[in-house]
Amino acid sequence: FVRSQDMVDYVTDALITLLAEAETGKPRLLNCGFHLRIVGRPARLPALTGILAALDAHRDRIWIARRADIAAAFVAAIR
C-alpha cells in the first residue's frame, strides 16, 4: 500500500465482507498486524487512525480483542 487511504479502504472492505459472512452464522476473524517499521512512518499513521475509526464504527457488531484474548476464548470453547 503506497497511500494510507489504500490500507484503510482495504481493511474496511475486508471488514464489510466478514460482517456479511458473519450474518450467515459463520464466525469470522480479521487480523490486522502492524509492524512498527511500516506503520511507524509519519505518512502511514493516518492508516492506523483510519482503521481504528472504521472498527470503532462497528463496535456494536464486533469483538476487538488481543491475540491472547482470542486464544483464551478458543481454549474456553473447546473445554
MMTF fields as JSON, N, C-alpha, C and O atoms, coordinates in Angstrom:
{
  "mmtfVersion": "1.0.0",
  "mmtfProducer": "UNKNOWN",
  "numBonds": 315,
  "numAtoms": 316,
  "numGroups": 79,
  "numChains": 1,
  "numModels": 1,
  "chainsPerModel": [1],
  "groupsPerChain": [79],
  "chainIdList": ["A"],
  "bondAtomList": [4, 2, 8, 6, 12, 10, 16, 14, 20, 18, 24, 22, 28, 26, 32, 30, 36, 34, 40, 38, 44, 42, 48, 46, 52, 50, 56, 54, 60, 58, 64, 62, 68, 66, 72, 70, 76, 74, 80, 78, 84, 82, 88, 86, 92, 90, 96, 94, 100, 98, 104, 102, 108, 106, 112, 110, 116, 114, 120, 118, 124, 122, 128, 126, 132, 130, 136, 134, 140, 138, 144, 142, 148, 146, 152, 150, 156, 154, 160, 158, 164, 162, 168, 166, 172, 170, 176, 174, 180, 178, 184, 182, 188, 186, 192, 190, 196, 194, 200, 198, 204, 202, 208, 206, 212, 210, 216, 214, 220, 218, 224, 222, 228, 226, 232, 230, 236, 234, 240, 238, 244, 242, 248, 246, 252, 250, 256, 254, 260, 258, 264, 262, 268, 266, 272, 270, 276, 274, 280, 278, 284, 282, 288, 286, 292, 290, 296, 294, 300, 298, 304, 302, 308, 306, 312, 310],
  "bondOrderList": [1, 1, 1, 1, 1, 1, 1, 1, 1, 1, 1, 1, 1, 1, 1, 1, 1, 1, 1, 1, 1, 1, 1, 1, 1, 1, 1, 1, 1, 1, 1, 1, 1, 1, 1, 1, 1, 1, 1, 1, 1, 1, 1, 1, 1, 1, 1, 1, 1, 1, 1, 1, 1, 1, 1, 1, 1, 1, 1, 1, 1, 1, 1, 1, 1, 1, 1, 1, 1, 1, 1, 1, 1, 1, 1, 1, 1, 1],
  "groupList": [{"groupName": "PHE", "atomNameList": ["N", "CA", "C", "O"], "elementList": ["N", "C", "C", "O"], "formalChargeList": [0, 0, 0, 0], "bondAtomList": [1, 0, 2, 1, 3, 2], "bondOrderList": [1, 1, 2], "singleLetterCode": "F", "chemCompType": "L-PEPTIDE LINKING"}, {"groupName": "VAL", "atomNameList": ["N", "CA", "C", "O"], "elementList": ["N", "C", "C", "O"], "formalChargeList": [0, 0, 0, 0], "bondAtomList": [1, 0, 2, 1, 3, 2], "bondOrderList": [1, 1, 2], "singleLetterCode": "V", "chemCompType": "L-PEPTIDE LINKING"}, {"groupName": "ARG", "atomNameList": ["N", "CA", "C", "O"], "elementList": ["N", "C", "C", "O"], "formalChargeList": [0, 0, 0, 0], "bondAtomList": [1, 0, 2, 1, 3, 2], "bondOrderList": [1, 1, 2], "singleLetterCode": "R", "chemCompType": "L-PEPTIDE LINKING"}, {"groupName": "SER", "atomNameList": ["N", "CA", "C", "O"], "elementList": ["N", "C", "C", "O"], "formalChargeList": [0, 0, 0, 0], "bondAtomList": [1, 0, 2, 1, 3, 2], "bondOrderList": [1, 1, 2], "singleLetterCode": "S", "chemCompType": "L-PEPTIDE LINKING"}, {"groupName": "GLN", "atomNameList": ["N", "CA", "C", "O"], "elementList": ["N", "C", "C", "O"], "formalChargeList": [0, 0, 0, 0], "bondAtomList": [1, 0, 2, 1, 3, 2], "bondOrderList": [1, 1, 2], "singleLetterCode": "Q", "chemCompType": "L-PEPTIDE LINKING"}, {"groupName": "ASP", "atomNameList": ["N", "CA", "C", "O"], "elementList": ["N", "C", "C", "O"], "formalChargeList": [0, 0, 0, 0], "bondAtomList": [1, 0, 2, 1, 3, 2], "bondOrderList": [1, 1, 2], "singleLetterCode": "D", "chemCompType": "L-PEPTIDE LINKING"}, {"groupName": "MET", "atomNameList": ["N", "CA", "C", "O"], "elementList": ["N", "C", "C", "O"], "formalChargeList": [0, 0, 0, 0], "bondAtomList": [1, 0, 2, 1, 3, 2], "bondOrderList": [1, 1, 2], "singleLetterCode": "M", "chemCompType": "L-PEPTIDE LINKING"}, {"groupName": "TYR", "atomNameList": ["N", "CA", "C", "O"], "elementList": ["N", "C", "C", "O"], "formalChargeList": [0, 0, 0, 0], "bondAtomList": [1, 0, 2, 1, 3, 2], "bondOrderList": [1, 1, 2], "singleLetterCode": "Y", "chemCompType": "L-PEPTIDE LINKING"}, {"groupName": "THR", "atomNameList": ["N", "CA", "C", "O"], "elementList": ["N", "C", "C", "O"], "formalChargeList": [0, 0, 0, 0], "bondAtomList": [1, 0, 2, 1, 3, 2], "bondOrderList": [1, 1, 2], "singleLetterCode": "T", "chemCompType": "L-PEPTIDE LINKING"}, {"groupName": "ALA", "atomNameList": ["N", "CA", "C", "O"], "elementList": ["N", "C", "C", "O"], "formalChargeList": [0, 0, 0, 0], "bondAtomList": [1, 0, 2, 1, 3, 2], "bondOrderList": [1, 1, 2], "singleLetterCode": "A", "chemCompType": "L-PEPTIDE LINKING"}, {"groupName": "LEU", "atomNameList": ["N", "CA", "C", "O"], "elementList": ["N", "C", "C", "O"], "formalChargeList": [0, 0, 0, 0], "bondAtomList": [1, 0, 2, 1, 3, 2], "bondOrderList": [1, 1, 2], "singleLetterCode": "L", "chemCompType": "L-PEPTIDE LINKING"}, {"groupName": "ILE", "atomNameList": ["N", "CA", "C", "O"], "elementList": ["N", "C", "C", "O"], "formalChargeList": [0, 0, 0, 0], "bondAtomList": [1, 0, 2, 1, 3, 2], "bondOrderList": [1, 1, 2], "singleLetterCode": "I", "chemCompType": "L-PEPTIDE LINKING"}, {"groupName": "GLU", "atomNameList": ["N", "CA", "C", "O"], "elementList": ["N", "C", "C", "O"], "formalChargeList": [0, 0, 0, 0], "bondAtomList": [1, 0, 2, 1, 3, 2], "bondOrderList": [1, 1, 2], "singleLetterCode": "E", "chemCompType": "L-PEPTIDE LINKING"}, {"groupName": "GLY", "atomNameList": ["N", "CA", "C", "O"], "elementList": ["N", "C", "C", "O"], "formalChargeList": [0, 0, 0, 0], "bondAtomList": [1, 0, 2, 1, 3, 2], "bondOrderList": [1, 1, 2], "singleLetterCode": "G", "chemCompType": "PEPTIDE LINKING"}, {"groupName": "LYS", "atomNameList": ["N", "CA", "C", "O"], "elementList": ["N", "C", "C", "O"], "formalChargeList": [0, 0, 0, 0], "bondAtomList": [1, 0, 2, 1, 3, 2], "bondOrderList": [1, 1, 2], "singleLetterCode": "K", "chemCompType": "L-PEPTIDE LINKING"}, {"groupName": "PRO", "atomNameList": ["N", "CA", "C", "O"], "elementList": ["N", "C", "C", "O"], "formalChargeList": [0, 0, 0, 0], "bondAtomList": [1, 0, 2, 1, 3, 2], "bondOrderList": [1, 1, 2], "singleLetterCode": "P", "chemCompType": "L-PEPTIDE LINKING"}, {"groupName": "ASN", "atomNameList": ["N", "CA", "C", "O"], "elementList": ["N", "C", "C", "O"], "formalChargeList": [0, 0, 0, 0], "bondAtomList": [1, 0, 2, 1, 3, 2], "bondOrderList": [1, 1, 2], "singleLetterCode": "N", "chemCompType": "L-PEPTIDE LINKING"}, {"groupName": "CYS", "atomNameList": ["N", "CA", "C", "O"], "elementList": ["N", "C", "C", "O"], "formalChargeList": [0, 0, 0, 0], "bondAtomList": [1, 0, 2, 1, 3, 2], "bondOrderList": [1, 1, 2], "singleLetterCode": "C", "chemCompType": "L-PEPTIDE LINKING"}, {"groupName": "HIS", "atomNameList": ["N", "CA", "C", "O"], "elementList": ["N", "C", "C", "O"], "formalChargeList": [0, 0, 0, 0], "bondAtomList": [1, 0, 2, 1, 3, 2], "bondOrderList": [1, 1, 2], "singleLetterCode": "H", "chemCompType": "L-PEPTIDE LINKING"}, {"groupName": "TRP", "atomNameList": ["N", "CA", "C", "O"], "elementList": ["N", "C", "C", "O"], "formalChargeList": [0, 0, 0, 0], "bondAtomList": [1, 0, 2, 1, 3, 2], "bondOrderList": [1, 1, 2], "singleLetterCode": "W", "chemCompType": "L-PEPTIDE LINKING"}],
  "groupTypeList": [0, 1, 2, 3, 4, 5, 6, 1, 5, 7, 1, 8, 5, 9, 10, 11, 8, 10, 10, 9, 12, 9, 12, 8, 13, 14, 15, 2, 10, 10, 16, 17, 13, 0, 18, 10, 2, 11, 1, 13, 2, 15, 9, 2, 10, 15, 9, 10, 8, 13, 11, 10, 9, 9, 10, 5, 9, 18, 2, 5, 2, 11, 19, 11, 9, 2, 2, 9, 5, 11, 9, 9, 9, 0, 1, 9, 9, 11, 2],
  "groupIdList": [1, 2, 3, 4, 5, 6, 7, 8, 9, 10, 11, 12, 13, 14, 15, 16, 17, 18, 19, 20, 21, 22, 23, 24, 25, 26, 27, 28, 29, 30, 31, 32, 33, 34, 35, 36, 37, 38, 39, 40, 41, 42, 43, 44, 45, 46, 47, 48, 49, 50, 51, 52, 53, 54, 55, 56, 57, 58, 59, 60, 61, 62, 63, 64, 65, 66, 67, 68, 69, 70, 71, 72, 73, 74, 75, 76, 77, 78, 79],
  "secStructList": [7, 7, 1, 2, 2, 2, 2, 2, 2, 2, 2, 2, 2, 2, 2, 2, 2, 2, 2, 2, 2, 2, 6, 6, 6, 7, 7, 7, 7, 7, 7, 7, 7, 7, 7, 2, 2, 2, 2, 6, 1, 4, 4, 4, 2, 2, 2, 2, 2, 2, 2, 2, 2, 2, 2, 2, 2, 6, 6, 6, 6, 7, 7, 7, 7, 7, 2, 2, 2, 2, 2, 2, 2, 2, 2, 2, 2, 2, 7],
  "xCoordList": [0.845, 0.0, 0.888, 1.712, 0.71, 1.522, 0.919, 1.63, -0.379, -1.052, -1.813, -2.33, -1.875, -2.567, -4.02, -4.523, -4.689, -6.106, -6.333, -7.38, -5.355, -5.472, -5.572, -6.363, -4.784, -4.826, -6.145, -6.733, -6.613, -7.901, -9.018, -9.879, -9.012, -10.041, -9.995, -11.038, -8.803, -8.649, -9.221, -9.998, -8.834, -9.31, -10.817, -11.522, -11.311, -12.749, -13.521, -14.559, -13.028, -13.675, -13.68, -14.683, -12.563, -12.489, -13.472, -14.148, -13.551, -14.482, -15.926, -16.691, -16.301, -17.675, -17.98, -19.069, -17.03, -17.216, -17.379, -18.27, -16.523, -16.599, -17.87, -18.432, -18.33, -19.59, -20.756, -21.652, -20.752, -21.817, -21.772, -22.814, -20.579, -20.457, -20.875, -21.464, -20.579, -20.941, -22.449, -22.954, -23.17, -24.632, -25.228, -26.379, -24.473, -24.949, -24.638, -24.894, -24.085, -23.803, -22.396, -22.085, -21.552, -20.177, -19.28, -19.229, -18.576, -17.669, -16.512, -16.044, -16.073, -15.021, -13.961, -14.212, -12.759, -11.641, -10.95, -10.594, -10.764, -9.99, -8.748, -8.834, -7.611, -6.349, -5.581, -5.224, -5.333, -4.576, -3.276, -3.279, -2.185, -0.884, -0.152, -0.089, 0.388, 1.111, 2.514, 2.693, 3.493, 4.874, 5.29, 4.958, 6.003, 6.419, 7.207, 7.108, 7.981, 8.758, 7.858, 8.257, 6.658, 5.72, 4.821, 4.812, 4.076, 3.095, 3.754, 3.124, 4.998, 5.69, 6.165, 6.712, 5.97, 6.347, 5.259, 4.071, 5.648, 4.657, 3.507, 2.358, 3.801, 2.76, 1.81, 0.753, 2.179, 1.32, 0.461, -0.422, 0.7, -0.114, -1.595, -2.435, -1.951, -3.381, -4.048, -5.252, -3.292, -3.867, -4.304, -5.407, -3.45, -3.799, -5.006, -5.931, -5.009, -6.143, -7.422, -8.507, -7.306, -8.485, -9.058, -10.276, -8.189, -8.645, -9.289, -10.327, -8.682, -9.289, -10.663, -11.575, -10.823, -12.128, -13.148, -14.309, -12.714, -13.623, -14.069, -15.241, -13.14, -13.501, -14.436, -15.406, -14.156, -14.99, -16.417, -17.372, -16.553, -17.887, -18.749, -19.975, -18.113, -18.84, -18.72, -18.967, -18.347, -18.067, -19.245, -19.034, -20.461, -21.622, -21.784, -22.583, -21.04, -21.167, -19.913, -19.932, -18.82, -17.563, -16.932, -17.25, -16.053, -15.277, -13.851, -13.209, -13.358, -11.987, -11.156, -11.335, -10.25, -9.523, -8.051, -7.648, -7.272, -5.858, -5.743, -6.682, -4.611, -4.414, -4.564, -5.106, -4.092, -4.215, -5.684, -6.059, -6.514, -7.951, -8.609, -9.464, -8.211, -8.763, -8.36, -9.185, -7.102, -6.623, -7.379, -7.773, -7.585, -8.314, -9.752, -10.277, -10.396, -11.765, -11.826, -12.769, -10.825, -10.788, -10.63, -11.333, -9.717, -9.497, -10.774, -11.146, -11.445, -12.685, -13.776, -14.579, -13.8, -14.829, -14.639, -15.615, -13.39, -13.166, -13.177, -13.093, -13.277, -13.318, -14.7, -14.918],
  "yCoordList": [-1.175, 0.0, 1.235, 1.427, 2.047, 3.252, 4.366, 5.046, 4.55, 5.624, 5.047, 3.931, 5.816, 5.367, 5.01, 4.009, 5.813, 5.573, 4.232, 3.609, 3.783, 2.467, 1.362, 0.431, 1.463, 0.469, 0.548, -0.48, 1.767, 1.931, 1.332, 0.625, 1.606, 1.066, -0.457, -1.11, -1.022, -2.473, -3.123, -4.074, -2.607, -3.193, -2.98, -3.871, -1.812, -1.55, -2.507, -3.035, -2.733, -3.689, -5.091, -5.8, -5.486, -6.811, -6.904, -7.919, -5.86, -5.837, -5.971, -6.747, -5.237, -5.298, -6.705, -7.231, -7.306, -8.663, -9.664, -10.512, -9.569, -10.507, -10.319, -11.295, -9.082, -8.844, -9.481, -10.058, -9.38, -10.003, -11.522, -12.163, -12.096, -13.547, -13.971, -15.038, -13.156, -13.483, -13.511, -14.221, -12.744, -12.741, -14.09, -14.362, -14.942, -16.281, -17.277, -18.473, -16.77, -17.63, -18.186, -19.011, -17.75, -18.234, -17.252, -16.073, -17.717, -16.808, -16.401, -17.202, -15.187, -14.657, -13.971, -13.561, -13.849, -13.206, -12.273, -12.672, -11.045, -10.065, -9.769, -9.186, -10.166, -9.986, -8.846, -8.927, -7.805, -6.665, -6.556, -6.216, -6.838, -6.71, -5.505, -5.324, -4.7, -3.508, -3.531, -3.381, -3.717, -3.682, -2.214, -1.383, -1.919, -0.54, 0.043, 1.237, -0.784, -0.286, 0.211, 1.075, -0.331, 0.072, 1.209, 2.294, 0.96, 1.939, 3.087, 4.118, 2.915, 3.954, 5.121, 6.088, 5.045, 6.148, 7.223, 6.899, 8.476, 9.55, 9.519, 9.772, 9.218, 9.227, 8.043, 8.034, 7.039, 5.87, 5.916, 5.075, 6.873, 6.978, 7.171, 6.609, 7.942, 8.054, 6.714, 6.568, 5.738, 4.411, 3.785, 3.25, 3.85, 3.273, 3.97, 3.308, 5.28, 6.002, 5.782, 5.706, 5.68, 5.411, 4.027, 3.853, 3.046, 1.676, 1.584, 0.943, 2.217, 2.215, 2.881, 2.427, 3.938, 4.604, 3.686, 3.639, 2.959, 2.024, 0.913, 0.536, 0.396, -0.641, -0.084, -0.74, 1.094, 1.716, 1.95, 1.87, 2.236, 2.466, 1.21, 1.293, 0.051, -1.223, -1.897, -3.097, -1.146, -1.708, -2.526, -3.478, -2.17, -2.906, -4.273, -5.089, -4.533, -5.793, -6.65, -7.794, -6.106, -6.846, -6.913, -6.12, -7.857, -8.001, -7.621, -8.297, -6.57, -6.144, -6.765, -6.449, -7.646, -8.436, -8.538, -8.415, -8.766, -9.077, -10.566, -11.329, -10.968, -12.383, -13.265, -14.367, -12.797, -13.58, -13.785, -14.848, -12.77, -12.89, -13.918, -14.691, -13.92, -14.874, -16.296, -17.208, -16.483, -17.8, -18.291, -19.455, -17.411, -17.797, -18.169, -19.133, -17.437, -17.755, -19.095, -19.862, -19.381, -20.659, -21.811, -22.817, -21.661, -22.704, -22.938, -24.081, -21.851, -21.977, -22.682, -23.432, -22.44, -23.034, -24.524, -25.25, -24.997, -26.422, -27.25, -28.477, -26.617, -27.365, -27.867, -28.517],
  "zCoordList": [0.0, 0.0, 0.0, 0.894, -0.992, -1.099, -0.253, 0.488, -0.364, 0.368, 1.551, 1.49, 2.62, 3.836, 3.554, 4.064, 2.756, 2.491, 1.796, 1.978, 0.998, 0.362, 1.413, 1.264, 2.457, 3.541, 4.292, 4.628, 4.559, 5.246, 4.404, 4.928, 3.112, 2.218, 2.183, 2.205, 2.129, 2.085, 3.347, 3.264, 4.504, 5.757, 5.914, 6.388, 5.522, 5.605, 4.699, 5.099, 3.489, 2.582, 3.181, 3.103, 3.776, 4.413, 5.571, 5.736, 6.364, 7.497, 7.033, 7.607, 6.015, 5.496, 4.964, 5.194, 4.262, 3.741, 4.874, 4.833, 5.882, 7.006, 7.823, 8.319, 7.972, 8.682, 7.926, 8.543, 6.606, 5.801, 5.946, 6.08, 5.919, 6.09, 7.492, 7.667, 8.48, 9.86, 10.05, 10.919, 9.244, 9.343, 8.974, 9.314, 8.285, 7.942, 9.053, 8.918, 10.151, 11.291, 11.341, 12.2, 10.444, 10.408, 11.165, 10.814, 12.19, 12.892, 11.97, 11.161, 12.097, 11.242, 12.076, 13.209, 11.498, 12.172, 11.198, 10.089, 11.609, 10.848, 11.67, 12.75, 11.164, 11.871, 11.212, 10.037, 11.96, 11.45, 12.228, 13.411, 11.575, 12.216, 11.645, 10.429, 12.512, 12.076, 12.66, 13.868, 11.812, 12.262, 12.397, 11.552, 13.448, 13.705, 12.538, 12.258, 11.863, 10.733, 9.599, 8.818, 9.515, 8.474, 8.961, 8.378, 10.017, 10.483, 11.253, 11.487, 11.639, 12.388, 11.541, 12.07, 10.271, 9.384, 9.432, 9.427, 9.477, 9.648, 8.635, 8.998, 7.396, 6.371, 6.484, 5.854, 7.286, 7.435, 8.694, 8.864, 9.572, 10.782, 10.463, 11.165, 9.434, 9.111, 8.806, 9.018, 8.316, 8.075, 9.386, 9.485, 10.382, 11.681, 12.285, 12.756, 12.279, 12.871, 12.071, 12.648, 10.76, 9.933, 10.165, 10.202, 10.321, 10.581, 11.958, 12.118, 12.942, 14.277, 14.257, 14.948, 13.484, 13.365, 12.691, 13.098, 11.665, 10.979, 11.919, 11.933, 12.697, 13.665, 14.731, 15.111, 15.202, 16.229, 15.732, 16.506, 14.45, 13.874, 13.912, 13.843, 14.021, 14.065, 15.421, 15.541, 16.433, 17.758, 18.308, 19.059, 17.946, 18.456, 17.787, 18.247, 16.712, 15.982, 16.011, 15.557, 16.543, 16.509, 17.901, 18.787, 18.061, 19.286, 18.94, 18.137, 19.523, 19.309, 20.424, 21.601, 20.04, 21.039, 20.688, 19.532, 21.722, 21.517, 21.187, 21.413, 20.661, 20.323, 21.549, 21.457, 22.693, 23.927, 24.298, 24.794, 24.058, 24.346, 23.425, 23.857, 22.173, 21.206, 21.593, 21.555, 21.964, 22.378, 23.602, 23.662, 24.579, 25.794, 25.464, 26.022, 24.58, 24.186, 23.466, 23.66, 22.636, 21.944, 22.928, 22.834, 23.861, 24.871, 25.674, 25.938, 26.062, 26.835, 26.024, 26.578, 24.721, 23.868, 23.659, 23.468, 23.693, 23.432, 24.712, 24.65, 25.841, 27.105, 27.395, 28.418]
}
